[in-house]
């Protein structure tokens, strides 16, 4: 299926979860400092594995960075 991840089309397997979308942007297994919204609604970190995506949904993945 095709979903939008950070504004770009990404092909994920049918039944993919939010965790799969996070991995698609190169954040393999990282959860600390990462926030995800699906169609504009924030998904709690604890729900990433159980939140399934559907065709054409928009996923935004942001990572907090520290700097000065």
Short mmCIF file of the C-alpha atoms (twelve columns), coordinates in Angstrom:
data_MODEL
# 
_entry.id   MODEL 
# 
loop_
_atom_site.group_PDB 
_atom_site.id 
_atom_site.type_symbol 
_atom_site.label_atom_id 
_atom_site.label_alt_id 
_atom_site.label_comp_id 
_atom_site.label_asym_id 
_atom_site.label_seq_id 
_atom_site.Cartn_x 
_atom_site.Cartn_y 
_atom_site.Cartn_z 
_atom_site.pdbx_PDB_model_num 
ATOM 1  C CA . UNK A 1  0.000  0.000  0.000  1 
ATOM 2  C CA . UNK A 2  1.063  3.598  -0.533 1 
ATOM 3  C CA . UNK A 3  1.050  6.103  2.345  1 
ATOM 4  C CA . UNK A 4  2.505  9.587  2.657  1 
ATOM 5  C CA . UNK A 5  5.397  9.682  5.134  1 
ATOM 6  C CA . UNK A 6  6.731  13.175 5.814  1 
ATOM 7  C CA . UNK A 7  5.221  14.377 2.544  1 
ATOM 8  C CA . UNK A 8  6.688  11.613 0.374  1 
ATOM 9  C CA . UNK A 9  5.035  8.519  -1.013 1 
ATOM 10 C CA . UNK A 10 6.193  5.342  0.690  1 
ATOM 11 C CA . UNK A 11 5.241  1.786  -0.136 1 
ATOM 12 C CA . UNK A 12 4.557  -0.287 2.961  1 
ATOM 13 C CA . UNK A 13 3.149  -3.808 3.232  1 
ATOM 14 C CA . UNK A 14 -0.599 -4.200 3.744  1 
ATOM 15 C CA . UNK A 15 -1.354 -4.112 7.462  1 
ATOM 16 C CA . UNK A 16 1.725  -1.986 8.207  1 
ATOM 17 C CA . UNK A 17 1.865  -0.257 11.572 1 
ATOM 18 C CA . UNK A 18 3.099  3.145  12.676 1 
ATOM 19 C CA . UNK A 19 6.317  1.375  13.720 1 
ATOM 20 C CA . UNK A 20 6.831  0.330  10.081 1 
ATOM 21 C CA . UNK A 21 6.452  3.951  8.949  1 
ATOM 22 C CA . UNK A 22 9.020  5.078  11.533 1 
ATOM 23 C CA . UNK A 23 11.443 2.460  10.196 1 
ATOM 24 C CA . UNK A 24 10.765 3.703  6.641  1 
ATOM 25 C CA . UNK A 25 12.319 7.072  7.545  1 
ATOM 26 C CA . UNK A 26 15.426 5.386  8.939  1 
ATOM 27 C CA . UNK A 27 14.645 5.423  12.659 1 
ATOM 28 C CA . UNK A 28 15.012 1.700  13.306 1 
ATOM 29 C CA . UNK A 29 13.706 0.966  16.775 1 
ATOM 30 C CA . UNK A 30 14.195 4.514  18.035 1 
ATOM 31 C CA . UNK A 31 11.318 5.844  20.115 1 
ATOM 32 C CA . UNK A 32 12.853 8.306  22.541 1 
ATOM 33 C CA . UNK A 33 12.482 11.849 21.215 1 
ATOM 34 C CA . UNK A 34 10.333 10.726 18.265 1 
ATOM 35 C CA . UNK A 35 6.731  11.850 17.732 1 
ATOM 36 C CA . UNK A 36 4.266  10.548 15.145 1 
ATOM 37 C CA . UNK A 37 0.962  11.886 13.843 1 
ATOM 38 C CA . UNK A 38 -1.376 10.019 11.493 1 
ATOM 39 C CA . UNK A 39 -3.776 12.232 9.549  1 
ATOM 40 C CA . UNK A 40 -3.030 15.045 12.000 1 
ATOM 41 C CA . UNK A 41 -3.623 13.060 15.205 1 
ATOM 42 C CA . UNK A 42 -0.719 12.238 17.508 1 
ATOM 43 C CA . UNK A 43 -0.205 8.520  18.130 1 
ATOM 44 C CA . UNK A 44 1.140  7.618  21.567 1 
ATOM 45 C CA . UNK A 45 4.460  5.795  21.508 1 
ATOM 46 C CA . UNK A 46 2.859  2.841  23.315 1 
ATOM 47 C CA . UNK A 47 0.334  2.487  20.449 1 
ATOM 48 C CA . UNK A 48 2.752  2.457  17.498 1 
ATOM 49 C CA . UNK A 49 2.801  -1.340 17.121 1 
ATOM 50 C CA . UNK A 50 -0.981 -1.717 17.318 1 
ATOM 51 C CA . UNK A 51 -1.942 1.278  15.141 1 
ATOM 52 C CA . UNK A 52 -2.450 -0.009 11.605 1 
ATOM 53 C CA . UNK A 53 -2.192 2.246  8.591  1 
ATOM 54 C CA . UNK A 54 -4.479 2.390  5.571  1 
ATOM 55 C CA . UNK A 55 -3.878 3.306  1.950  1 
ATOM 56 C CA . UNK A 56 -3.244 7.040  1.396  1 
ATOM 57 C CA . UNK A 57 -2.973 7.996  5.063  1 
ATOM 58 C CA . UNK A 58 -0.582 10.832 5.905  1 
ATOM 59 C CA . UNK A 59 2.075  10.056 8.506  1 
ATOM 60 C CA . UNK A 60 4.373  12.702 9.979  1 
ATOM 61 C CA . UNK A 61 7.442  11.525 11.887 1 
ATOM 62 C CA . UNK A 62 9.489  14.123 13.758 1 
ATOM 63 C CA . UNK A 63 12.584 13.698 15.859 1 
ATOM 64 C CA . UNK A 64 13.623 16.106 18.583 1 
ATOM 65 C CA . UNK A 65 17.240 17.235 18.404 1 
ATOM 66 C CA . UNK A 66 19.264 19.073 20.967 1 
ATOM 67 C CA . UNK A 67 21.468 21.960 20.069 1 
ATOM 68 C CA . UNK A 68 22.461 25.432 20.912 1 
# 
